[in-house]
Amino acid sequence: MAFRVQLNPSNKVFTAEKTETLLEAALRSGIALNYSCSTGACGGCGGRLVSGRVRATQHHDFKFPDTQQAQGYVLLCCCAADSDLEIEAQEVGGVEDIPLQQISTKVEKLERLREDTMILHLRTPRSQTLRFLAGQHISLAIEGLQARNKSLASCPCNAMNLQFHIRRVQGDPFSEYVFNQLKLSQQMIIEGPWGSFTLDEASQRPIIFIAYETGFAPIKSIIEHTFALEVGQPIHLYWMVREADRHYLQNLCRSWVDAMDNFQYTPLQGVPVTGVSSWEESGMPGLDVSDMDSMAAAIIADYPDLSGFDVYLTAPDSGMEKIVQILQQHGLPRAQLHQDVMQRF
């Protein structure tokens, strides 16, 4: 059974199953409530019950002062809905409200999609999930190696299970270790989050996502966040790769098209890497001029006037300036462009 929950003062509405806490239900719905421990020890997820009934799901050590108890304050991490509800609770306003965190995680899964493309799955302790906004990045630390910044590819709606897209680059100690030595259940320290490449939730404009190679990772995180929020505006994803068959999550993108009425997906292919025998020998090359031209041409052909769109773009620094210039020439206001330079994908 599911109950309707109205959140004040934002007037957002989400559903909560009887089997989940109110905090879990809100996060699943893409709502970034304030919280810290998620185990009832700190009071960070306290909210005031305006109407309706809740039931306790677990014992908790934190106690509200008598005055707040009298006002109906409850811990959202330790209560489940027992009827339709109206609650008052504080939401995260932006990246400045997310604290810097350091968490010891374990390797949950190593999913090799290609010889040089790996999805790394990490799991946090239930008592210390990572608070982040979709599109942000963190540092990954393996004992004996220099820490490496990587964009989160997973949705904040399931913050215990974190996902990263790792490209194997010959001679790079971090990627070589991940592909050749990293083991299941091995410890990895994460720190963060950082970055402001996040969704403008206040905007109702149609959204265009433009990803290059493994720059798809933070865009995947944001797209899945839009699904959790059930945004109504049209979304169009353009994903460019250098060589054929390098859209390593092509089936996932197609499943989004099948499942969502307002979602479109256009795969693009740029100029293949030449002069080397494989991508991993080439490192992370910048975008070729013709890549920029073909990427921009595909977008402009579909949307010659970009003045009414929000655009989220990941690309190497070497190609960013040109594509931004083309987009702006077709009416895209600077304030509606969100950029993430590819330095850690």
BAKOLDREN-87432 format. One record per residue (C-alpha): residue in one letter; x, y, z. Coordinates in steps of 0.5 Angstrom, whole numbers, plus 500, padded with zeros to 3 digits. Each point is the difference from the previous one (the first is absolute). Example, Ala and Ser with C-alpha at 12.3 -4.5 7.8 and 13.67 -1.06 7.14 Angstrom:
2
[A [525 491 516]] [S [502 507 498]] 
end
This chain:
345
[M [500 500 500]] [A [503 507 498]] [F [498 507 504]] [R [500 507 497]] [V [505 504 503]] [Q [500 508 500]] [L [506 503 501]] [N [500 507 503]] [P [502 506 499]] [S [502 498 493]] [N [493 496 498]] [K [503 494 497]] [V [496 494 500]] [F [503 493 500]] [T [498 493 502]] [A [502 496 506]] [E [499 492 500]] [K [499 497 507]] [T [506 496 500]] [E [505 506 499]] [T [502 506 505]] [L [497 507 498]] [L [508 502 498]] [E [501 494 496]] [A [493 502 496]] [A [502 507 499]] [L [507 498 497]] [R [497 495 496]] [S [496 506 497]] [G [506 504 499]] [I [498 505 506]] [A [507 502 503]] [L [498 500 507]] [N [505 502 506]] [Y [503 494 503]] [S [506 498 503]] [C [501 493 503]] [S [493 497 498]] [T [500 495 506]] [G [496 505 505]] [A [507 502 504]] [C [500 507 498]] [G [494 503 499]] [G [502 503 493]] [C [494 498 496]] [G [495 503 505]] [G [493 502 498]] [R [493 502 502]] [L [494 496 499]] [V [495 505 498]] [S [494 495 499]] [G [500 492 500]] [R [502 494 503]] [V [507 497 500]] [R [503 494 503]] [A [507 499 503]] [T [504 495 496]] [Q [506 499 505]] [H [503 502 507]] [H [504 507 499]] [D [505 503 506]] [F [498 507 498]] [K [495 504 504]] [F [496 507 498]] [P [500 505 505]] [D [493 500 504]] [T [498 506 496]] [Q [501 497 493]] [Q [497 493 502]] [A [494 504 502]] [Q [500 503 493]] [G [500 494 497]] [Y [507 499 498]] [V [502 493 497]] [L [506 497 497]] [L [499 498 493]] [C [505 495 500]] [C [497 496 505]] [C [492 501 498]] [A [496 497 495]] [A [493 503 497]] [D [494 497 503]] [S [495 504 497]] [D [501 506 495]] [L [504 506 503]] [E [502 507 500]] [I [507 501 503]] [E [505 506 500]] [A [507 498 499]] [Q [506 504 497]] [E [503 499 493]] [V [507 501 498]] [G [500 506 496]] [G [506 499 496]] [V [507 497 500]] [E [502 505 505]] [D [495 496 505]] [I [504 493 499]] [P [505 499 505]] [L [507 497 498]] [Q [500 493 502]] [Q [505 494 501]] [I [497 493 499]] [S [504 493 500]] [T [496 496 495]] [K [501 493 497]] [V [500 498 493]] [E [493 497 498]] [K [501 498 493]] [L [505 501 494]] [E [496 500 494]] [R [505 500 494]] [L [496 502 494]] [R [505 500 495]] [E [508 499 500]] [D [501 507 502]] [T [494 502 504]] [M [498 498 507]] [I [494 502 504]] [L [502 500 507]] [H [495 499 506]] [L [501 502 507]] [R [496 499 506]] [T [500 505 506]] [P [498 498 507]] [R [492 500 501]] [S [502 505 506]] [Q [504 505 495]] [T [497 500 494]] [L [503 506 495]] [R [497 506 499]] [F [501 503 494]] [L [496 504 494]] [A [499 496 493]] [G [506 502 496]] [Q [505 501 505]] [H [507 497 501]] [I [504 497 506]] [S [507 497 501]] [L [502 493 500]] [A [505 498 504]] [I [504 493 500]] [E [505 498 504]] [G [507 502 497]] [L [497 504 494]] [Q [499 507 499]] [A [493 502 501]] [R [496 501 494]] [N [494 504 499]] [K [494 497 496]] [S [493 502 499]] [L [494 496 503]] [A [496 497 495]] [S [495 497 504]] [C [493 504 503]] [P [500 503 507]] [C [494 496 501]] [N [504 494 502]] [A [506 503 503]] [M [502 493 503]] [N [502 498 493]] [L [505 504 497]] [Q [502 499 492]] [F [506 503 497]] [H [502 499 492]] [I [507 498 499]] [R [504 501 494]] [R [506 496 500]] [V [506 504 497]] [Q [507 496 499]] [G [505 503 505]] [D [495 503 505]] [P [501 497 507]] [F [493 501 502]] [S [496 497 494]] [E [505 494 500]] [Y [499 498 507]] [V [493 500 499]] [F [500 496 494]] [N [505 495 502]] [Q [501 500 508]] [L [494 503 503]] [K [496 494 504]] [L [492 500 502]] [S [499 502 508]] [Q [507 504 499]] [Q [500 506 504]] [M [500 507 497]] [I [499 507 503]] [I [496 505 497]] [E [500 507 501]] [G [496 506 498]] [P [495 502 496]] [W [502 506 496]] [G [498 503 494]] [S [494 505 498]] [F [498 496 494]] [T [493 498 502]] [L [493 501 498]] [D [496 506 500]] [E [494 498 503]] [A [496 506 500]] [S [501 500 492]] [Q [494 498 496]] [R [504 501 494]] [P [501 494 495]] [I [507 496 501]] [I [505 498 496]] [F [506 496 502]] [I [506 500 496]] [A [505 494 503]] [Y [507 498 497]] [E [503 493 501]] [T [500 499 508]] [G [498 507 501]] [F [493 496 500]] [A [501 498 507]] [P [498 507 503]] [I [494 501 495]] [K [498 493 502]] [S [499 502 507]] [I [496 506 498]] [I [496 497 495]] [E [498 494 505]] [H [499 506 505]] [T [495 503 496]] [F [496 493 499]] [A [500 500 508]] [L [497 507 500]] [E [495 498 494]] [V [501 507 497]] [G [496 501 494]] [Q [504 504 495]] [P [503 497 494]] [I [507 497 500]] [H [505 498 495]] [L [506 497 501]] [Y [506 500 495]] [W [506 496 501]] [M [506 500 496]] [V [505 495 499]] [R [507 500 496]] [E [499 492 497]] [A [494 496 499]] [D [497 496 505]] [R [503 504 506]] [H [493 502 502]] [Y [501 495 506]] [L [493 501 503]] [Q [496 500 494]] [N [495 496 502]] [L [499 504 506]] [C [499 506 496]] [R [495 496 496]] [S [496 498 506]] [W [499 507 502]] [V [497 502 493]] [D [495 494 501]] [A [498 501 507]] [M [500 508 500]] [D [495 504 495]] [N [504 506 500]] [F [507 497 499]] [Q [504 500 494]] [Y [507 497 498]] [T [505 501 495]] [P [506 496 499]] [L [506 504 497]] [Q [507 498 497]] [G [506 504 499]] [V [506 499 497]] [P [504 494 502]] [V [507 500 503]] [T [505 499 495]] [G [508 499 501]] [V [499 495 506]] [S [497 493 500]] [S [495 501 506]] [W [497 505 504]] [E [504 498 506]] [E [506 502 497]] [S [497 507 498]] [G [498 502 507]] [M [495 505 500]] [P [500 504 493]] [G [497 507 499]] [L [494 501 496]] [D [502 500 492]] [V [497 506 497]] [S [496 496 495]] [D [497 497 507]] [M [498 507 502]] [D [497 501 493]] [S [496 494 500]] [M [497 500 507]] [A [498 507 499]] [A [497 499 493]] [A [496 494 503]] [I [497 504 506]] [I [499 507 496]] [A [496 496 494]] [D [495 497 506]] [Y [500 507 503]] [P [502 506 496]] [D [498 505 506]] [L [503 498 507]] [S [497 506 503]] [G [495 496 504]] [F [504 494 502]] [D [505 498 506]] [V [506 497 497]] [Y [505 495 505]] [L [506 499 496]] [T [506 495 502]] [A [506 501 495]] [P [508 500 500]] [D [503 507 502]] [S [503 500 493]] [G [493 500 496]] [M [496 504 505]] [E [501 507 498]] [K [498 498 493]] [I [493 497 501]] [V [498 505 505]] [Q [501 505 495]] [I [496 497 495]] [L [494 498 505]] [Q [500 508 502]] [Q [500 502 493]] [H [493 496 499]] [G [497 504 506]] [L [502 496 506]] [P [501 505 506]] [R [506 499 504]] [A [496 499 507]] [Q [497 494 497]] [L [506 496 498]] [H [503 496 505]] [Q [507 497 499]] [D [505 495 503]] [V [507 499 497]] [M [502 493 499]] [Q [506 500 504]] [R [498 494 504]] [F [496 495 496]] 
end
